[in-house]
Amino acid sequence: MNIRRSAAALAAATVVLGAAVPAAATPSPTPSVAIPDGLYGTTDPTYDGVWRQSLALLAQRTTGVTPADRAVAWLAGQQCASGAFAAFRADTAKACDAKLMVDTNSTAAAVQALAALGGHQAATEKAVGWLKSVQNADGGWGYTPGGASDANSTSVVTGAMAAAGEKTSEVRKGGKSSYDALLKLSIKCDIDPDGGAFAYQPDKKGALAANADATAAGVLGVLGKGFVTTAGKTSAPPTCDPATAGTPSGLARNGSAYLAQSVHDTGYLKSALPGAEDQPDYGNTADAVVALAAQGATEQAKTALSWLEQNSAGWAKQSGPAAYAQLIFAAHAMGADPRHFGGSDLVAQLDATGPTPQATAKATDQAADADKKDDSDSGYGVWWIVGVFLVAGIGIGFLISVRGRKRQP
């Protein structure tokens, strides 16, 4: 779920002969198009507009924030008549045509956001219908319709299906589900030291190379989880067990074992991009926290979450809305407070990158405190507070760089 996902995937899809493309390319800081009213972030939205807007709105919803109407309207207005979304449509008055590159990742991210926001059932149903129509025969999804299945795309689409109320195990093509596709991308436990990991895609010879980001995606995918999740039932430290690889929970545990080992010493995942320096990958580390928590390996995720709290502020500020959203998702999955994350208020920082929200849970809490003082002698104060928090709780809902898609070397 690295903030570079959409840009990297689009670039990769246009490369002749499938040559590897550096996924480190982020949207240009100097926009080549005007930033539309309602869009979060100030960088060029050409390759990640829908993605970053979806993650931003979903993160706000998760933390009790009611986004600005025009922010939601911008995202909903990006949808094509087919139900699909492109990374960005500068002119929504112009109908989508064959020249516009729609993709599964933007569409699935939008579904997760719109489903959480509510009130967009027709739009999400149409988007889900389109996603089902482009499912591959192996049960998975590629970035573009007809493209080879990859772990990241398959995971984000699976999350969209779950968010829309679909039973992910029953979304099949030719009898194959997303689990079948992800199983083919998992590395067997007896292949040391990468057993349990997922590959993004097989290489040209069909070999699988471990990819930490694809592994974080794969864990969420086999569990049928989206970007926003809570911690699963705490279990023993995950180990890679070939005897359990035939079940979704077993496959998730095997992937978690790889992730836990990867963050054990440093607390972070390293960049796996060809030619990249030996440096931390903040987005993928946040994804790993979400995946580990979802599987129940919260103890193993604590080190990575602590590292993010201490080190991610500069990265998030530079990277923008989707980065803040990723950190919020990680904090939420671990039961941490994103408003007090290493001394930062991630929610306020995210809100500041776009239109002023209609309301925030924080403001609601303050209002409730004031009313509690006013009503303390009447006997109604406590019950009024309970009612406020029940209403707020209903609105808090809810694995995917955006989740950096990396081609195997």
Phi, psi and chi 1 to 4 in degrees:
 res  aa     phi    psi   chi1   chi2   chi3   chi4
   1 MET       -   36.8 -163.4 -165.6  -52.2      -
   2 ASN   -74.6  146.2 -169.7  -71.1      -      -
   3 ILE   -64.4   -9.3   60.6  163.6      -      -
   4 ARG   -91.7    0.1  -59.7 -175.4  -65.8  -98.5
   5 ARG   -56.7  -52.2 -176.9 -174.0 -173.1  121.8
   6 SER   -64.4  -45.1  -68.5      -      -      -
   7 ALA   -63.1  -45.0      -      -      -      -
   8 ALA   -65.4  -42.8      -      -      -      -
   9 ALA   -65.9  -39.4      -      -      -      -
  10 LEU   -65.3  -42.7  179.6   57.5      -      -
  11 ALA   -63.1  -42.9      -      -      -      -
  12 ALA   -62.0  -36.3      -      -      -      -
  13 ALA   -69.6  -18.0      -      -      -      -
  14 THR  -102.7    2.1   60.1      -      -      -
  15 VAL   -83.0  131.5  173.2      -      -      -
  16 VAL   -71.0  138.5  178.3      -      -      -
  17 LEU    66.0   15.8  -61.4  179.5      -      -
  18 GLY    68.0   28.2      -      -      -      -
  19 ALA   -65.0  148.9      -      -      -      -
  20 ALA   -66.4  140.0      -      -      -      -
  21 VAL  -117.4  131.7  175.7      -      -      -
  22 PRO   -60.8  119.9  -21.7   32.7      -      -
  23 ALA   -82.6    5.9      -      -      -      -
  24 ALA   -79.0   -9.5      -      -      -      -
  25 ALA   -69.8  117.3      -      -      -      -
  26 THR   -96.9  161.5   57.5      -      -      -
  27 PRO   -53.4  141.5  -27.2   35.8      -      -
  28 SER   -57.8  135.5  169.7      -      -      -
  29 PRO   -68.5  -18.6   24.4  -34.5      -      -
  30 THR  -103.8  102.7  -55.7      -      -      -
  31 PRO   -61.0  137.4  -21.8   33.7      -      -
  32 SER   -88.8   -9.6   58.5      -      -      -
  33 VAL  -130.4  158.3  -62.4      -      -      -
  34 ALA   -67.2  140.4      -      -      -      -
  35 ILE   -73.4  117.4  -58.9  -62.0      -      -
  36 PRO   -64.7  150.6  -17.0   31.2      -      -
  37 ASP   -63.9  130.7  179.4   56.6      -      -
  38 GLY   100.4  -13.9      -      -      -      -
  39 LEU   -86.0  138.9  177.9   63.3      -      -
  40 TYR   -81.7  143.7  -82.0   78.7      -      -
  41 GLY    90.7  162.1      -      -      -      -
  42 THR  -120.5    0.5   58.3      -      -      -
  43 THR   -87.1  167.2   57.0      -      -      -
  44 ASP   -55.3  120.7 -168.7  -27.3      -      -
  45 PRO   -87.5    5.2   34.7  -36.8      -      -
  46 THR   -52.6  -40.4  -59.7      -      -      -
  47 TYR  -107.5   -7.3  -58.2  117.0      -      -
  48 ASP  -144.1   14.8   79.2  -29.9      -      -
  49 GLY   -56.2  -54.0      -      -      -      -
  50 VAL   -65.7  -39.3  166.6      -      -      -
  51 TRP   -62.1  -52.6 -177.5  -87.5      -      -
  52 ARG   -69.0  -33.4   77.0 -167.7 -167.2 -154.2
  53 GLN   -66.0  -41.5 -169.9   81.3  -14.2      -
  54 SER   -62.2  -47.5  -61.5      -      -      -
  55 LEU   -65.6  -38.9  -92.7   65.3      -      -
  56 ALA   -63.3  -48.0      -      -      -      -
  57 LEU   -65.6  -38.1  -63.7  177.9      -      -
  58 LEU   -66.6  -40.8 -174.0   54.3      -      -
  59 ALA   -65.6  -39.3      -      -      -      -
  60 GLN   -62.6  -47.1  -72.9 -177.3  -42.0      -
  61 ARG   -59.6  -39.0 -176.1   62.1  168.3  171.5
  62 THR   -64.0  -30.6  -59.9      -      -      -
  63 THR  -100.5   14.3   54.3      -      -      -
  64 GLY    83.8   12.1      -      -      -      -
  65 VAL   -89.5  136.8  174.1      -      -      -
  66 THR   -97.5  109.0  -57.4      -      -      -
  67 PRO   -64.5  160.4  -18.2   31.4      -      -
  68 ALA   -62.7  142.8      -      -      -      -
  69 ASP   -56.1  -40.4  -74.7  -20.1      -      -
  70 ARG   -70.7  -23.8   68.6 -179.6 -170.9  -87.5
  71 ALA   -70.9  -42.2      -      -      -      -
  72 VAL   -68.8  -41.0  178.6      -      -      -
  73 ALA   -63.2  -35.9      -      -      -      -
  74 TRP   -62.1  -46.4 -176.8   87.8      -      -
  75 LEU   -64.3  -48.5  177.4   60.7      -      -
  76 ALA   -60.4  -34.1      -      -      -      -
  77 GLY   -73.5   -9.6      -      -      -      -
  78 GLN   -81.4  -11.2  -71.4  -75.5  -58.4      -
  79 GLN   -72.0  140.1 -171.1  173.0   29.4      -
  80 CYS   -84.3  164.0  -64.3      -      -      -
  81 ALA   -60.6  -27.3      -      -      -      -
  82 SER   -71.7  -16.7   66.0      -      -      -
  83 GLY   105.7  -17.0      -      -      -      -
  84 ALA   -80.1  162.1      -      -      -      -
  85 PHE  -121.2  146.0  -75.4   75.5      -      -
  86 ALA   -97.6  172.8      -      -      -      -
  87 ALA   -63.0  -34.2      -      -      -      -
  88 PHE  -167.4  133.2  174.6   67.6      -      -
  89 ARG  -117.0  111.1  -67.3  172.0   61.9 -162.8
  90 ALA   -70.4  -34.7      -      -      -      -
  91 ASP  -121.8   96.0 -177.1    6.4      -      -
  92 THR   -79.4   -7.6   54.8      -      -      -
  93 ALA   -75.0  -19.0      -      -      -      -
  94 LYS   -91.7  127.6  178.9 -177.6  177.9 -177.9
  95 ALA   -63.8  148.4      -      -      -      -
  96 CYS   -65.1  138.5  -58.3      -      -      -
  97 ASP  -131.9 -175.8   56.3   25.8      -      -
  98 ALA   -64.0  -21.1      -      -      -      -
  99 LYS   -77.7  -20.4  -65.1 -179.4 -180.0  179.1
 100 LEU   -82.8  126.7 -179.8   69.5      -      -
 101 MET   -88.8  102.6  179.5  177.4  163.9      -
 102 VAL   -87.4  158.0  -65.2      -      -      -
 103 ASP  -148.8  160.4   67.2   85.9      -      -
 104 THR   -71.9  -33.3   61.1      -      -      -
 105 ASN   -69.3  -47.7  -70.9 -132.7      -      -
 106 SER   -62.0  -42.9  -61.8      -      -      -
 107 THR   -63.5  -45.8  -56.4      -      -      -
 108 ALA   -67.7  -38.2      -      -      -      -
 109 ALA   -64.1  -42.9      -      -      -      -
 110 ALA   -62.6  -39.4      -      -      -      -
 111 VAL   -61.0  -45.2  167.6      -      -      -
 112 GLN   -61.2  -40.5  -66.8 -164.7   44.5      -
 113 ALA   -70.7  -49.3      -      -      -      -
 114 LEU   -66.4  -35.5  -66.9  174.3      -      -
 115 ALA   -64.4  -40.6      -      -      -      -
 116 ALA   -68.8  -36.7      -      -      -      -
 117 LEU   -70.1  -31.5  -69.0  166.6      -      -
 118 GLY    80.9  160.6      -      -      -      -
 119 GLY    80.9   11.3      -      -      -      -
 120 HIS  -130.1   36.9  -60.8  -85.5      -      -
 121 GLN   -60.3  -42.5 -175.5  174.3   -4.5      -
 122 ALA   -62.9  -41.8      -      -      -      -
 123 ALA   -66.6  -42.8      -      -      -      -
 124 THR   -69.8  -37.3   56.1      -      -      -
 125 GLU   -63.0  -40.7  -73.6  179.6   -8.6      -
 126 LYS   -67.1  -39.7 -176.5  174.9  -74.8 -171.7
 127 ALA   -66.2  -42.6      -      -      -      -
 128 VAL   -63.0  -39.4  166.0      -      -      -
 129 GLY   -60.9  -40.6      -      -      -      -
 130 TRP   -66.2  -43.1 -179.5   81.4      -      -
 131 LEU   -61.0  -41.0  -72.1  168.1      -      -
 132 LYS   -62.6  -34.6  -72.0 -179.3  176.9  179.9
 133 SER   -70.4  -19.8   74.5      -      -      -
 134 VAL  -110.9   14.7  -62.7      -      -      -
 135 GLN   -65.5  138.1 -174.5  175.6   17.4      -
 136 ASN   -79.8  162.9  -70.0  -29.6      -      -
 137 ALA   -64.1  -21.5      -      -      -      -
 138 ASP   -85.7    1.4   62.7    4.1      -      -
 139 GLY    95.7   -8.4      -      -      -      -
 140 GLY  -104.4 -169.5      -      -      -      -
 141 TRP  -135.7  145.9  -75.9  -93.8      -      -
 142 GLY  -100.6  175.3      -      -      -      -
 143 TYR   -63.7  -43.0 -179.3   75.9      -      -
 144 THR  -112.1  155.6   54.2      -      -      -
 145 PRO   -55.0  127.2  -26.3   36.2      -      -
 146 GLY    89.4  -11.7      -      -      -      -
 147 GLY   -73.0  154.2      -      -      -      -
 148 ALA   -59.9  142.2      -      -      -      -
 149 SER   -61.8  141.6  -63.1      -      -      -
 150 ASP  -134.6  158.8   65.6   78.0      -      -
 151 ALA   -63.5  -40.3      -      -      -      -
 152 ASN   -67.7  -48.8  -62.2   63.6      -      -
 153 SER   -64.8  -42.0  -62.8      -      -      -
 154 THR   -60.9  -38.5  -60.5      -      -      -
 155 SER   -68.3  -47.0  174.0      -      -      -
 156 VAL   -67.7  -33.2   69.8      -      -      -
 157 VAL   -69.7  -40.8  173.7      -      -      -
 158 THR   -59.3  -41.5  -58.8      -      -      -
 159 GLY   -61.6  -37.0      -      -      -      -
 160 ALA   -66.9  -41.6      -      -      -      -
 161 MET   -60.7  -43.5  -66.1  -65.1  172.4      -
 162 ALA   -64.3  -42.0      -      -      -      -
 163 ALA   -63.6  -31.7      -      -      -      -
 164 ALA   -85.8    2.8      -      -      -      -
 165 GLY    89.6   10.2      -      -      -      -
 166 GLU   -81.1  149.9  -62.5  -79.5  -18.5      -
 167 LYS   -84.8  108.1  -67.9 -175.9  177.7 -179.7
 168 THR   -60.2  -32.0   58.2      -      -      -
 169 SER   -69.6  -17.3   62.0      -      -      -
 170 GLU  -100.3   -2.1  -63.6  178.2    4.7      -
 171 VAL   -85.8   99.9  179.0      -      -      -
 172 ARG  -129.2  155.6  -65.4  173.4  172.2  -92.2
 173 LYS  -134.1  120.6 -175.3   70.0  170.4  -72.0
 174 GLY    59.8   31.1      -      -      -      -
 175 GLY    82.8   -2.1      -      -      -      -
 176 LYS  -104.5  140.6  -58.9  -71.2 -173.0  179.3
 177 SER  -111.2  177.4   69.2      -      -      -
 178 SER   -60.1  -33.0   57.4      -      -      -
 179 TYR   -60.2  -41.8  169.6   75.8      -      -
 180 ASP   -61.3  -40.4  -64.5  -59.5      -      -
 181 ALA   -66.5  -43.2      -      -      -      -
 182 LEU   -69.7  -34.1  -69.2  168.7      -      -
 183 LEU   -59.4  -38.8  178.7   60.6      -      -
 184 LYS   -68.4  -19.6  -69.8  175.5   60.4  177.5
 185 LEU   -99.3    3.4  -66.9  170.8      -      -
 186 SER   -92.1  143.2   64.8      -      -      -
 187 ILE   -92.1  131.0  -61.6  175.9      -      -
 188 LYS   -62.6  150.3  -64.5 -179.7  179.3  179.9
 189 CYS   -64.1  -24.7  -67.7      -      -      -
 190 ASP   -84.6    5.3   55.5    0.3      -      -
 191 ILE   -98.5   96.6  -59.9  179.9      -      -
 192 ASP   -84.5  142.4 -172.6   67.4      -      -
 193 PRO   -98.5   13.0   37.5  -35.2      -      -
 194 ASP  -100.0   11.3  -63.3  -29.2      -      -
 195 GLY   -58.6  135.9      -      -      -      -
 196 GLY    98.4  -23.2      -      -      -      -
 197 ALA   -72.2  162.9      -      -      -      -
 198 PHE  -108.6  148.0  -72.8   80.1      -      -
 199 ALA   -95.4  154.9      -      -      -      -
 200 TYR   -66.9  -53.4  169.4   67.9      -      -
 201 GLN  -150.9  159.5  -77.0  178.3  -26.9      -
 202 PRO   -66.6  151.5  -17.4   31.3      -      -
 203 ASP   -78.7 -174.1   64.2   18.0      -      -
 204 LYS   -62.6  -22.9  -66.5 -179.9  179.4  178.9
 205 LYS   -95.8    2.5  -63.7 -178.6  179.5  179.0
 206 GLY    88.0    2.5      -      -      -      -
 207 ALA   -79.0  152.6      -      -      -      -
 208 LEU  -108.4  131.2  -59.4  177.2      -      -
 209 ALA  -116.4  132.0      -      -      -      -
 210 ALA   -59.6  137.1      -      -      -      -
 211 ASN  -137.8  115.7 -177.0  -54.5      -      -
 212 ALA   -62.7  -39.7      -      -      -      -
 213 ASP   -66.7  -43.2 -174.9   42.8      -      -
 214 ALA   -63.3  -31.4      -      -      -      -
 215 THR   -68.8  -44.4  -57.5      -      -      -
 216 ALA   -59.8  -42.2      -      -      -      -
 217 ALA   -64.3  -44.2      -      -      -      -
 218 GLY   -62.2  -39.5      -      -      -      -
 219 VAL   -60.9  -47.0  168.7      -      -      -
 220 LEU   -65.0  -38.5  -69.8  177.3      -      -
 221 GLY   -62.4  -46.7      -      -      -      -
 222 VAL   -71.4  -22.8  -65.0      -      -      -
 223 LEU   -85.1   -7.8  -69.6  175.3      -      -
 224 GLY    70.8   34.4      -      -      -      -
 225 LYS  -107.4  152.7  -57.0  -68.8 -174.7  179.4
 226 GLY   -99.2 -162.6      -      -      -      -
 227 PHE   -60.9  -38.0  -63.8  145.0      -      -
 228 VAL  -104.0  123.7  176.1      -      -      -
 229 THR  -150.3  164.6 -175.3      -      -      -
 230 THR  -110.5  168.2   53.5      -      -      -
 231 ALA   -66.3  137.2      -      -      -      -
 232 GLY   -76.3  177.0      -      -      -      -
 233 LYS   -61.5  125.8 -176.3  177.9  179.8 -179.5
 234 THR   -58.9  133.9  -57.7      -      -      -
 235 SER  -130.7  178.8   58.1      -      -      -
 236 ALA   -64.7  159.2      -      -      -      -
 237 PRO   -50.6  130.0  -27.9   36.1      -      -
 238 PRO   -65.6  136.9   25.9  -34.5      -      -
 239 THR  -129.9  154.1   57.0      -      -      -
 240 CYS   -83.9  114.0 -164.6      -      -      -
 241 ASP  -122.9  111.6 -178.3   -2.2      -      -
 242 PRO   -61.3  -21.8   20.9  -32.6      -      -
 243 ALA   -72.5  -18.5      -      -      -      -
 244 THR  -105.2    1.5   64.0      -      -      -
 245 ALA   -67.9  -11.3      -      -      -      -
 246 GLY   -86.0    3.8      -      -      -      -
 247 THR  -125.3  151.8   65.5      -      -      -
 248 PRO   -56.8  -44.9  -28.7   37.4      -      -
 249 SER   -64.7  -37.5   59.7      -      -      -
 250 GLY   -67.9  -41.7      -      -      -      -
 251 LEU   -64.8  -38.3 -156.7   59.9      -      -
 252 ALA   -66.2  -40.5      -      -      -      -
 253 ARG   -65.1  -39.4 -173.3  162.2   53.1 -107.6
 254 ASN   -64.2  -42.7  -69.5  -12.1      -      -
 255 GLY   -64.8  -38.2      -      -      -      -
 256 SER   -65.2  -33.8  -65.7      -      -      -
 257 ALA   -61.4  -41.0      -      -      -      -
 258 TYR   -65.7  -44.1  174.6   82.3      -      -
 259 LEU   -65.2  -42.3  -68.8  174.4      -      -
 260 ALA   -60.4  -42.1      -      -      -      -
 261 GLN   -67.0  -35.5 -177.9   59.7   41.2      -
 262 SER   -68.4  -32.1  -62.2      -      -      -
 263 VAL  -101.0   -0.2  -59.3      -      -      -
 264 HIS   -60.1  -47.2 -179.6  -90.3      -      -
 265 ASP   -81.4  -42.8  -66.3  -28.5      -      -
 266 THR  -103.3  -24.3   61.1      -      -      -
 267 GLY    91.5   -3.8      -      -      -      -
 268 TYR  -142.2  161.4   60.2   81.9      -      -
 269 LEU   -90.2  145.4  -66.1  175.7      -      -
 270 LYS   -92.2  154.0  -63.3  178.7 -179.7  178.9
 271 SER   -64.4  133.3  175.0      -      -      -
 272 ALA  -107.8   13.7      -      -      -      -
 273 LEU   -74.0  139.6  -58.2  176.4      -      -
 274 PRO   -57.5  127.1  -24.1   34.7      -      -
 275 GLY    83.1   -3.8      -      -      -      -
 276 ALA   -76.8  150.9      -      -      -      -
 277 GLU   -69.2  161.2  -63.0  178.8    2.3      -
 278 ASP   -73.9   92.3 -172.9    2.4      -      -
 279 GLN  -142.9  161.7   58.0 -172.7  -10.8      -
 280 PRO   -67.7  149.6  -19.2   32.1      -      -
 281 ASP  -113.1  101.0 -169.7  -44.2      -      -
 282 TYR   -64.8  -45.2  -60.2   88.6      -      -
 283 GLY   -62.8  -44.9      -      -      -      -
 284 ASN   -68.3  -31.9  -71.9   -6.7      -      -
 285 THR   -65.0  -41.5  -59.3      -      -      -
 286 ALA   -62.3  -41.3      -      -      -      -
 287 ASP   -61.4  -39.7  -66.9  -12.7      -      -
 288 ALA   -64.2  -37.8      -      -      -      -
 289 VAL   -61.1  -45.8  170.1      -      -      -
 290 VAL   -61.4  -45.6  175.3      -      -      -
 291 ALA   -64.4  -45.4      -      -      -      -
 292 LEU   -61.9  -42.8  -73.8  167.9      -      -
 293 ALA   -63.6  -44.1      -      -      -      -
 294 ALA   -59.8  -34.6      -      -      -      -
 295 GLN   -80.3  -14.2 -164.9  -84.2  -36.7      -
 296 GLY   103.5    1.2      -      -      -      -
 297 ALA   -89.3   56.0      -      -      -      -
 298 THR   -67.3  -34.2   50.4      -      -      -
 299 GLU   -63.1  -40.3 -166.8   64.0   34.9      -
 300 GLN   -72.6  -22.8  -70.7   69.0   37.6      -
 301 ALA   -84.0  -17.7      -      -      -      -
 302 LYS   -60.0  -40.2  -73.7 -179.4  179.7  177.9
 303 THR   -62.3  -43.9  -59.9      -      -      -
 304 ALA   -67.9  -40.1      -      -      -      -
 305 LEU   -63.7  -41.8 -176.2   68.9      -      -
 306 SER   -62.7  -40.4  177.3      -      -      -
 307 TRP   -63.4  -41.7 -176.9   87.2      -      -
 308 LEU   -63.2  -41.4  -73.5  169.4      -      -
 309 GLU   -58.9  -35.2  -71.9 -178.7  -54.2      -
 310 GLN   -88.1  -21.4  -62.6  172.3   36.4      -
 311 ASN  -127.5   -6.6  -62.4  -78.7      -      -
 312 SER   -93.5   -5.3   64.0      -      -      -
 313 ALA   -58.6  -47.4      -      -      -      -
 314 GLY   -64.5  -40.7      -      -      -      -
 315 TRP   -62.6  -45.7  165.6   75.4      -      -
 316 ALA   -64.5  -42.2      -      -      -      -
 317 LYS   -61.6  -40.8 -177.6  177.8 -179.5  179.4
 318 GLN   -73.9  -35.7  179.9 -178.9   19.2      -
 319 SER   -87.1  -29.9  -59.0      -      -      -
 320 GLY    98.2 -155.9      -      -      -      -
 321 PRO   -54.2  -47.4  -23.1   31.9      -      -
 322 ALA   -65.6  -32.6      -      -      -      -
 323 ALA   -67.2  -45.1      -      -      -      -
 324 TYR   -59.4  -40.2  -74.0  121.3      -      -
 325 ALA   -62.7  -43.4      -      -      -      -
 326 GLN   -59.4  -42.4  -76.6 -178.2  -91.9      -
 327 LEU   -67.0  -37.7  -65.3  175.2      -      -
 328 ILE   -63.7  -42.0  -71.6  171.6      -      -
 329 PHE   -61.3  -40.7  -63.4  155.2      -      -
 330 ALA   -65.5  -45.7      -      -      -      -
 331 ALA   -62.3  -44.5      -      -      -      -
 332 HIS   -60.7  -43.3  178.0   78.4      -      -
 333 ALA   -62.2  -30.6      -      -      -      -
 334 MET   -96.2    2.4  -70.3  -70.6  -73.1      -
 335 GLY    75.5   17.7      -      -      -      -
 336 ALA   -89.1  162.9      -      -      -      -
 337 ASP   -92.7  110.7 -173.7   -5.4      -      -
 338 PRO   -68.0  -12.6   24.9  -33.8      -      -
 339 ARG   -84.5   -8.8  -71.2 -173.8  170.4   84.9
 340 HIS  -136.3   70.9  -60.9  -79.3      -      -
 341 PHE  -113.5   97.7 -168.7   81.9      -      -
 342 GLY    59.2   33.6      -      -      -      -
 343 GLY    87.4    3.3      -      -      -      -
 344 SER  -117.0  150.0  -62.5      -      -      -
 345 ASP  -100.6   94.3 -175.2  -20.1      -      -
 346 LEU   -62.4  -33.6  -63.3  176.5      -      -
 347 VAL   -67.4  -46.4 -179.6      -      -      -
 348 ALA   -64.3  -38.6      -      -      -      -
 349 GLN   -67.1  -39.0  -69.5  171.9  -28.2      -
 350 LEU   -65.7  -46.8  170.7   60.2      -      -
 351 ASP   -56.3  -34.8  -68.3  -11.1      -      -
 352 ALA   -71.7  -11.5      -      -      -      -
 353 THR   -88.8    0.8   66.5      -      -      -
 354 GLY  -152.1 -163.2      -      -      -      -
 355 PRO   -59.6  142.4  -20.6   32.2      -      -
 356 THR   -59.1  124.6  -57.7      -      -      -
 357 PRO   -61.1  158.7  -20.4   32.6      -      -
 358 GLN   -68.0  -40.6  -64.6 -176.9   54.1      -
 359 ALA  -160.7  157.1      -      -      -      -
 360 THR  -128.6  154.4   68.0      -      -      -
 361 ALA   -62.8  -32.5      -      -      -      -
 362 LYS   -63.3  -44.0 -172.4  174.8 -176.7  179.2
 363 ALA   -64.6  -39.5      -      -      -      -
 364 THR   -61.9  -40.6  -58.8      -      -      -
 365 ASP   -62.7  -41.8  -66.1  -12.2      -      -
 366 GLN   -64.6  -41.3  -69.1  171.2  -15.5      -
 367 ALA   -63.9  -38.7      -      -      -      -
 368 ALA   -64.2  -40.2      -      -      -      -
 369 ASP   -61.9  -40.9  -71.4  -19.7      -      -
 370 ALA   -64.6  -43.7      -      -      -      -
 371 ASP   -67.1  -31.9  -77.4  -22.7      -      -
 372 LYS   -61.6  -41.6  179.6  179.6  179.2 -179.2
 373 LYS   -65.2  -41.8  -67.7  177.5 -178.8  178.2
 374 ASP   -65.9  -35.3  -68.2  -18.8      -      -
 375 ASP  -100.6    5.5  -64.5  -25.2      -      -
 376 SER   -59.4  -31.0   58.1      -      -      -
 377 ASP   -85.7  -14.4  -66.9  -24.5      -      -
 378 SER   -86.1  -18.6   68.2      -      -      -
 379 GLY    91.7   -4.9      -      -      -      -
 380 TYR   -97.1  -12.0  -68.8   99.0      -      -
 381 GLY   -56.6  -49.0      -      -      -      -
 382 VAL   -62.4  -44.8  171.6      -      -      -
 383 TRP   -70.0  -30.7  -65.8  109.5      -      -
 384 TRP   -64.7  -41.8 -165.3   91.5      -      -
 385 ILE   -63.2  -43.5  -70.1  -65.8      -      -
 386 VAL   -58.3  -43.6  170.4      -      -      -
 387 GLY   -61.9  -42.6      -      -      -      -
 388 VAL   -60.1  -45.1  168.4      -      -      -
 389 PHE   -71.1  -30.2  -83.6   93.7      -      -
 390 LEU   -65.4  -42.7  -75.0  174.0      -      -
 391 VAL   -64.4  -44.2  171.9      -      -      -
 392 ALA   -62.8  -38.3      -      -      -      -
 393 GLY   -64.6  -33.1      -      -      -      -
 394 ILE   -61.8  -33.0  -67.5  172.1      -      -
 395 GLY   -82.5   -7.9      -      -      -      -
 396 ILE   -93.0  106.7  -59.8  175.9      -      -
 397 GLY  -105.4 -154.1      -      -      -      -
 398 PHE   -16.1      -  176.8  118.6      -      -
 399 LEU       -      - -146.1   -1.6      -      -
 400 ILE       -      -  -28.9 -162.3      -      -
 401 SER       -   40.8   84.5      -      -      -
 402 VAL    32.3  164.5 -174.1      -      -      -
 403 ARG   -80.3  110.4 -174.8 -168.4  -85.0  131.2
 404 GLY   -64.6  119.0      -      -      -      -
 405 ARG   -80.9  125.3  -70.2 -171.7   50.9  163.9
 406 LYS  -123.6  125.6  -57.6  178.9 -179.4   68.1
 407 ARG   -78.8  145.8  -74.7 -171.8  175.3  -86.6
 408 GLN   -69.4  145.3  -54.1  -63.7  -19.5      -
 409 PRO   -58.0      -  -17.4   28.0      -      -
